[in-house]
Amino acid sequence: MTLVSEKVGGAEGTKLDDDFKEMEKKVDVTSKAVAEVLARTIEYLQPNPASRAKLTMLNTVSKIRGQVKNPGYPQSEGLLGECMIRHGKELGGESNFGDALLDAGESMKCLAEVKDSLDIEVKQNFIDPLQNLCDKDLKEIQHHLKKLEGRRLDFDYKKKRQGKIPDEELRQALEKFEESKEVAETSMHNLLETDVEQVSQLSALVDAQLEYHRQAVQILDELASKLKRRMREASSRPKREYKPKPRESFDLGESEQSNGGFPTPKISASSSFRSSDKPIRTPSRSMPPLDQPSCKALYDFEPENDGELGFHEGDIITLTNQIDENWYEGMLHGQSGFFPLSYVEVLVPLPQ
């Protein structure tokens, strides 16, 4: 073991050798890399904060055993598919667009199932092992390094009191320090030498992504072929010409006063709004005065947890509080709740 001892007079304490410091630096970089990659992977799988939380809590063992049918949150592809199917049914079988929406909706639901599988595979084979590395191995190394630092300070303190304390006490302090250094060194060495495990986990992530994209391409290829076939069939059919029904003539005489005693104006069957007639405009969505903190919704937000505030694209929301760097609290139509900052554009910011 290489140690640089203090100078005469106790001016300098015991230092750890350069090899140890280099190893400690590599472990620190590894720890930061694992933590951030974990966070970004979960964000990549689920941009929605509420779904991210559910993904983190997902028990993949139960899913693998078939005890759970989905990760516990809806995929955006599935929500789109349900929307398409609903409107396709409303349009009915006589509509080309309606039939195409049904085709597309079923494909979107298949994509959602494939996305479920991706989330679960990545959670089991990438996120969970890396999280275990953070919670166990890296945490253990930090514990050993902290204990080593405490014993180093104790050894240096007793060295400065050499001659005033028994030599045996100083010898025991040195032994404990050297023992802690060896334990910390061994744990760091084992982590850095077995980093092929992390490479294997990264490979599992890429394999899961490849399988997802293969299946997604197959589903979309089949959908694209169906839609092109529908387009060809529609263009080959003879077009039906529109034939307006004959107009009925009305004779509303002035003598008839069926509107409360006032003459009814004559209306011809061919009368229509003139270009100068202005249509009645429906009132736009209520907007709070822009002198109070407010924001505009850029996308629809469907609340999935208690306390969240749902809204539609274009809604103007009154800001009441900023929870953190990602979430706001606001009011809309008398309802108060939380919503993500990424879904809105701030018009009037909250006072600092």
Disulfide bonds with the S-S distance in Angstrom:
none
